[in-house]
Amino acid sequence: MPGSAALTDLGDLDRSTRWELVGAAEVDADVGHPQGLTPWGDHWLVSTVHDNGRGELLVVDQRGAVVHRRDVTDGERFHPGG
């Protein structure tokens, strides 16, 4: 499985782990409060919620442009943190 060595090392991560930024892109859209982010081919999938309770799934390209957005709101939801 690709990346399995990295998965094996997850147990070694803690608060003292040093991270290295390898790239960045400013997203050119209102992304609300991002909840999740994962690479998807040449793009990123971002799950997000907005203050009005609306949830979205965004497809963001490597330059930070939102190329697709889908409303995934399913009734009224409340964030467990308040």
C-alpha positions, 0 to 999 in steps of 0.5 A: 500500500503506497504511503504505508510507511508513513501510516506506520509512523503516525504513532510517533506524532505528538505535540513536539512533532516539527512540521514543514510547510511544503506549499500554500495556496489562498482559496479565492472564495468564502469557505466558511469554517473548513472541517476537512481537507484531503487531496483528490487527484490534482485538486483538494476536497474541502468540507465546510460549514457556514454560520447559517448552518449550510454545509458544502463540499468544495473542489479546489484546484492547486491555485486556490480556485473553487472549481465546484461546490455542492450543498450537502446540507441535510436538515438542521445540525449543531456543532458539538462544540457549541 
